[in-house]
Amino acid sequence: MGLKWTEILLIMAVLMLLFGASRLPQLGSSLGSAIRNFKKGFGGEDDGTDKPDADKAKLAEGQGQGQGAAAKEKQG
């Protein structure tokens, strides 16, 4: 059943008239981020945003170990 290409063109023309060409990309990105946040809230999407936090934790551990070694050298 779905939408035919003429119906899609009609919908896009109406959107252009209502919002203007300059606001459509902003609306699209806002809608995309809203959908991502909605899925993230339900835990249904794993987009890899947790991986940088894990890398930061590993980096912090590595720096902590390096500082500990430097402190041991000063004491010894």
C-alpha positions in Angstrom: 0.0 0.0 0.0 2.7 2.6 1.1 3.2 6.1 -0.2 3.6 6.7 -3.9 6.2 9.1 -5.3 3.6 11.7 -6.2 2.3 11.7 -2.6 5.8 12.1 -1.2 6.4 15.0 -3.6 3.2 16.6 -2.5 4.1 16.3 1.2 7.5 17.7 0.6 6.0 20.7 -1.3 3.6 21.4 1.6 6.5 21.2 4.1 8.6 23.6 1.9 5.6 26.1 1.9 5.0 25.8 5.7 8.6 25.9 7.0 10.7 27.2 4.2 13.9 25.7 2.7 16.2 27.1 5.3 14.4 25.5 8.3 13.9 22.0 6.8 17.5 20.7 7.6 17.2 22.0 11.1 13.9 20.2 11.5 15.3 17.0 10.1 18.3 17.1 12.5 16.1 17.9 15.5 13.7 15.0 14.6 16.7 12.6 14.2 18.2 13.6 17.6 14.8 13.3 19.2 14.3 9.8 17.8 17.8 8.8 18.9 17.2 10.1 22.4 13.8 8.3 22.6 15.4 5.0 21.6 18.3 5.5 24.0 15.8 6.1 26.8 14.3 2.7 26.2 17.7 1.1 25.8 16.8 -0.1 22.3 19.8 1.4 20.5 23.5 0.9 21.0 25.2 3.6 19.0 28.7 3.2 20.5 28.5 6.4 22.7 29.6 4.4 25.7 32.9 3.4 24.1 34.6 6.8 24.4 33.8 6.9 28.1 35.4 3.5 28.5 38.5 4.9 26.6 38.6 7.9 28.9 38.5 5.6 32.0 41.3 3.5 30.6 43.3 6.7 29.9 42.7 7.9 33.4 43.8 4.6 34.9 47.0 4.7 32.7 47.7 8.3 33.9 47.1 7.3 37.5 49.6 4.4 37.2 52.1 6.7 35.6 51.8 9.2 38.4 52.2 6.5 41.0 55.4 5.3 39.3 56.8 8.9 39.3 55.9 9.3 43.0 57.7 6.0 43.8 60.8 7.2 42.0 60.8 10.4 44.0 60.4 8.5 47.3 63.1 5.9 46.4 
